[in-house]
Amino acid sequence: MSTDTPENEPVEETPAEQPAAETPAPTPEPEVPVAAEPEVPAAPEPEVPATEVPSASMPELEIGSAGSADTEMSVDFVPIYRGKVDRFGVAMGTGRRKSSVARVRIKEGSGKITVNGRDLNEYFCIERDREFIKAPLRLLDCEGSVDVVVRVNGGGTTGQTGAIVLGIGRALQGLRPESHHELSAAGYLTRDSRMVERKKYGYRKARRSFQFSKR
């Protein structure tokens, strides 16, 4: 009996391993050139011719010195005339102060001042009030050349005095319009807007509290 030896057995041939196919390297994409924006040249600024001012025409100012009245600009100022003159030549003016209202009539006369049908010295006992009422007349030097008739109501002596002064100032403004600036500078055409402050809830007066008691 014949036996095949391992030497006689056929040997299977294994195919040789083929090398792996190399992947091709990616080719770089070509760069696309970007078109540059054209530069726009800036418009040249127009040259302003410099005007030279002669030094002789310019006023010289020193430190601490105010400008002269000639260099100030003139402004057309139109005053408001609250006083009126009727067809008989009587000037009328209304004045107010606090809760007092005074209606004043001024006409040519001998310098008599009447308040509510009574003489000024009899109606106002305080010299200060009488001097205040005569002040606008003395400013225009017409104290003894005009008669003043006043009707005033409301308020006390101080309020009535201020109302009469404003009424006389406005009446003189209507009688003599050229004296507006003198009366205005002296304050006889300005309404005093100060009034009594109202009482508040929880207070005894406008600001006065009730007396506080610990016990």
C-alpha positions in Angstrom: 0.0 0.0 0.0 1.3 3.3 -1.1 1.1 6.3 1.1 1.5 9.9 -0.2 4.1 11.6 1.7 3.7 15.2 2.6 6.5 15.9 0.2 4.4 14.7 -2.7 1.4 16.8 -1.8 0.8 19.8 -4.1 1.5 23.2 -2.5 -1.1 25.9 -3.2 0.5 29.0 -4.4 -0.8 32.2 -2.8 -1.0 35.2 -5.1 1.5 38.0 -4.4 0.0 41.0 -2.6 -0.3 43.9 -4.9 0.7 47.3 -3.4 -2.3 49.6 -2.6 -3.0 52.2 -5.2 -1.8 55.6 -4.0 -4.5 58.3 -3.9 -3.6 61.3 -6.0 -2.9 64.4 -3.9 -5.6 67.2 -4.3 -4.6 69.8 -6.7 -4.7 73.4 -5.3 -7.4 75.6 -6.8 -6.1 78.6 -8.6 -6.7 81.9 -6.8 -9.1 84.3 -8.6 -7.7 87.8 -8.5 -10.1 90.3 -6.9 -10.5 93.5 -8.8 -9.5 96.5 -6.6 -11.9 99.4 -6.4 -10.6 102.5 -8.1 -9.7 105.3 -5.7 -11.9 108.4 -6.2 -9.9 111.6 -5.7 -11.3 113.9 -3.0 -12.8 117.2 -4.3 -10.4 120.1 -3.5 -11.8 122.6 -1.0 -12.5 126.1 -2.5 -10.0 128.6 -1.3 -11.6 131.6 0.5 -9.7 134.7 0.0 -8.6 136.2 3.3 -9.8 139.7 3.7 -7.4 141.9 5.7 -9.0 144.4 8.0 -6.9 147.5 8.6 -6.0 147.8 12.3 -6.9 151.5 12.2 -10.6 150.7 11.7 -10.8 148.1 14.6 -11.5 149.5 18.0 -8.8 148.8 20.6 -10.2 147.2 23.8 -8.3 147.0 27.0 -8.9 144.6 29.9 -11.5 146.0 32.3 -12.8 148.6 29.9 -16.4 148.4 28.6 -17.3 148.9 24.9 -18.3 152.3 23.9 -22.0 153.1 23.2 -21.2 153.8 19.5 -20.2 150.2 18.9 -23.4 148.7 20.4 -26.1 147.7 18.0 -29.2 149.9 18.2 -32.5 147.9 18.8 -35.8 149.4 18.0 -37.7 149.1 21.3 -41.4 149.7 21.2 -42.8 150.1 24.8 -46.3 149.1 25.8 -48.4 152.0 26.9 -51.0 150.9 29.4 -52.1 154.4 30.3 -54.8 156.1 28.3 -56.0 159.7 27.7 -59.7 160.4 27.0 -61.0 163.1 24.8 -61.1 165.6 27.7 -57.4 165.2 28.3 -57.7 163.2 31.5 -55.1 160.4 31.9 -56.3 157.1 33.2 -54.4 154.2 34.7 -55.2 151.1 36.7 -52.8 149.6 39.3 -52.9 146.4 41.3 -51.0 145.1 44.3 -51.9 142.0 46.3 -55.7 142.1 46.5 -56.0 145.9 46.0 -57.2 147.6 42.8 -56.7 151.3 42.2 -58.2 153.4 39.4 -56.4 156.7 38.9 -57.4 159.8 37.0 -54.9 162.6 36.4 -55.7 166.0 34.9 -54.3 169.5 34.9 -54.8 171.2 38.3 -53.2 172.6 41.4 -51.7 169.4 42.9 -54.6 168.1 44.9 -54.7 164.3 45.6 -58.0 162.7 46.5 -58.4 159.1 47.6 -62.0 157.7 47.8 -63.4 161.2 48.3 -61.0 162.0 51.1 -57.7 164.0 51.2 -54.5 162.0 50.9 -53.2 163.1 54.4 -56.5 162.0 55.9 -56.8 158.7 54.2 -53.2 157.5 54.7 -51.9 158.3 58.2 -48.4 156.8 57.7 -45.9 159.3 56.2 -44.1 156.5 54.3 -47.3 155.6 52.3 -47.8 159.3 51.4 -44.2 159.6 50.2 -44.6 156.5 48.0 -47.7 157.9 46.3 -46.0 161.3 45.6 -42.8 159.8 44.3 -43.9 159.3 40.6 -45.2 162.8 40.5 -41.9 164.2 41.9 -39.9 162.2 39.4 -41.5 164.1 36.5 -41.7 167.5 38.4 -45.5 167.6 38.1 -46.5 167.3 41.8 -48.1 170.8 42.0 -49.4 171.0 38.4 -51.8 168.1 38.3 -54.8 166.8 40.3 -55.0 163.1 41.1 -58.3 161.4 41.8 -58.1 157.8 43.1 -60.7 155.1 43.7 -59.2 152.1 45.5 -60.7 149.1 47.1 -59.6 145.8 48.6 -56.6 144.9 50.7 -54.9 146.9 53.4 -52.9 150.1 53.5 -49.7 148.6 52.1 -51.5 146.9 49.2 -53.5 150.0 48.4 -50.4 152.2 48.4 -48.7 149.9 45.9 -51.8 149.8 43.7 -52.0 153.6 43.7 -48.3 154.0 42.8 -48.7 151.7 39.8 -51.9 153.4 38.7 -50.2 156.9 38.9 -47.2 155.6 36.9 -49.4 154.2 34.2 -51.5 157.3 34.0 -48.4 159.5 33.7 -47.1 157.2 31.0 -50.2 157.9 28.9 -50.1 161.6 29.7 -46.3 161.9 28.9 -45.2 159.1 26.6 -41.7 160.5 26.3 -41.2 159.8 30.1 -41.6 156.1 29.7 -37.9 155.2 30.2 -37.7 157.3 33.4 -40.8 155.8 34.9 -39.7 152.3 33.9 -36.2 152.7 35.3 -37.6 153.8 38.6 -39.9 150.8 38.8 -43.2 152.7 38.7 -44.5 150.6 35.7 -43.7 147.2 37.1 -46.5 145.1 38.6 -45.5 143.5 41.9 -46.6 139.9 41.6 -46.1 138.9 45.2 -49.2 137.5 46.8 -50.1 136.0 50.1 -49.3 132.3 50.2 -52.3 130.1 50.7 -53.0 128.1 53.9 -52.1 124.4 53.7 -54.0 121.5 55.1 -52.6 120.3 58.4 -50.9 123.7 59.1 -52.0 126.6 61.1 -51.0 129.1 58.3 -49.1 128.8 55.0 -46.1 127.2 56.7 -46.8 127.7 60.4 -47.5 124.3 62.1 -49.6 123.7 65.1 -47.9 123.7 68.5 -46.5 120.3 69.3 -47.1 118.7 72.7 -45.4 115.5 73.8 -48.0 114.8 76.5 
